[in-house]
Amino acid sequence: MLRLRIPIILLLLMLVISACSLSSANDRDTDTDDDTSIIVPVRDNILVVDEPEATEEVAVRVTSTPRPTSTPISNDDDDSNGGTTNTNTGSNTNTGSNTGVSVCVPRADWVVYTVVAGDTMSSIARRTNSTVSQLSTANCIVNASSINVGQQLRVPRTPTSNNQQSGYVTPSEFETINGNVYTLPSNQRITLSWLGASFNGMSTVEFLYYPSGTNSPVPIGTDNYLTDGASVSWFVPDILNGIVIARGNINTGGVRFSADLNVVSERSFDDVIGRVEITPAYTNDGINYNFVEGETITLRWPQLNRTNVYRVDFYMEIASAGSPAPTIIASDTNIADGVSASVTLTARMGGTVTAVALRTDNSRVFTFQDILVFTTPNYEEPPVQGNIIISPIVADLDLVTIEEGALVTVSWSQMPTTVGLVEFYYIVNNNQQSPVSIGIDTNLNNGGSVQWLVPENVSGYIEAIGRLPGQNHQFVISNPQYFETVPADTGGGTVTQGQAAWQAFENGYMLWRANPDGIYVLNDSGFVNYYGGSVYQALPDNPVTDTPPDNRVSPINGFGKVWGSYDSIRTALGWGLSVEQGYTATFTQVEGTGGGPTSDGYMTVTIPDGRQIRIEDSGTWSFVE
């Protein structure tokens, strides 16, 4: 029996040894395959798929590469700021192809667009009604912050023409300029103006803010009255990083855009997240809410990370305050169960709502996006008291006649002493348009009054409305004053109105006129230097890099070109006293006899403070007394 078992045992041992040999061979085959796998070196943001070479350094080993979907992924929150355009030609696309590695293929069902100088991913996205992330995914772009002139991109539709872009938006105040990025003063009210553009045929101009990382604009304001140019007032938020543009709506249905104005604030975006949400949610988009006065609402901030946060304050810039500053309307100091606080909307309590979280380490967190609260008033017809006075005037018959282009004072006589804020506005005869604001006066110690640059060819009536402070949506209005405008007495000259810019210097001024395009240098000695558009536009941007003294500025745009390129002009004028101011000027050209230095012709121009200057054809200038 033992003799029979021994052969069986030997046979089993042989089978085990054979199986182990096969397993070792398979392992060796697997190791050999790993050693010859595809290597993908990374070169200049372009993934290039190559077969390995014996001497090639291994950069990245690809074990599995998912194939991108042919349908773009929409994720606006991940969009970059749009980047810049490289002037070198090339591709920023993963277009390699090798066996064993999935390759990204750009969409073939979109139209082809060739990148030109000045394009950015964000500007192309805006002009094609898409987003940066959609374009990046559809074109297999690895780095969306850099695209190249001549590069071909697939886009969902043909971009709107760059010819629809003209002029630029300029802020009335800023802290610093770094390249073409303006740092604006947070929590202050400034004026945004669209300069260098013609508003002929436009009905309205909208100013829009595009936060970095989104293709959704935040409305700043709309100018419905364009005879004096396009501008809006903006209370700059505490957090700012993105671009501002102006969009003109043309009567025939088209649009025209300004160039991008890149804006930031000094606060880091690391401390920003989410936005305030409100219940009841009377909103269609999560941004604009509508309520009835007297309604109680609950403010929430669900996206906030509450770690180390001990208090959250909800702020509102109450629009009816005239020049609103953020006011705390509710707070939450017990945030263990989430962030929420309730508030009852009183009379005219509407405006922009934000939130600020206070941490135990004294740092703060801010909401990323503002929301807007609108309230519906419910009040009786306000009482009428007092009259409107306009000065100076041309005649006072059945209605007051005032001179076009004149700077007049509009005041409210017999104004109630209980009024805390006054707004003046006019309504055009035989026109269904909304009242046009002339101005707001909050300093009523000497009565209510504003200054008004009279537009051309307008007739109607002016009223004032006063808010009674501390009372529940109570107002009083003035009696209406009917008026008409007449052309100014020009002494036989030709009167036009147009876009202009003005800047004061230590020893003179600079004036820009849009049509015909040109810059006037007016020094205190009374002499004028003129640079036509074809001359100054060919100059380089201001080459002076010296830091201005305190309370002085270095000019930019066309003024900077002339000031920085000509030593004689810079020496004569000195540093700027303030930034340039865009406005609509009235030009009166009186033709003279003779020519050159012997000509007795001249031109008068209104400047922003209402005064006039007179520029002689002979090359001198003066203020008009």
Secondary structure, DSSP 8 states (H G I E B T S, - for coil): -HHHHHHHHHHHHHHHHHHHHHHHHHHHHHHHHHHT--B--EETTEE--B---TT-----B-S------SS----GGG-----EEESS----B----BTTB------SSSEEEE--TT--HHHHHHHTT--HHHHHHHTTBS-TTEEETT-EEEESS----GGGEEEEEEES--SEEETTEEE--TT-EEEEEEES---TTEEEEEEEEEETT-S--EEEEEE---TT-EEEEEE--SS-EEEEEEEEEETTS-EEEEE-EEEE-SS-GGGB----EEES--BSSSSEEEEETT-EEEEE-TT---TTEEEEEEEEEEGGGSS---EEEEEES--TT--EEEEE--TT--EEEEEEEEETTS-EEE-SS-EEEEEE-------B--EEEEES-SEESSSEEEETT-EEEEEEET--TT--EEEEEEEETT-----EEEEEE---TT-EEEEEE--SS-EEEEEEEEE-TTSSS-EEE---EEEEEE----TT-EEEEEEEEEEEETTEEEEEETTTTEEEEEETTSBEEEEEHHHHTTS-S--------TT-B---HHHHHHHHH-HHHHHHH-SBSS--EEEEEEEEEE--SS-GGG---EEEEE-TTS-EEEEETTSBEEE--
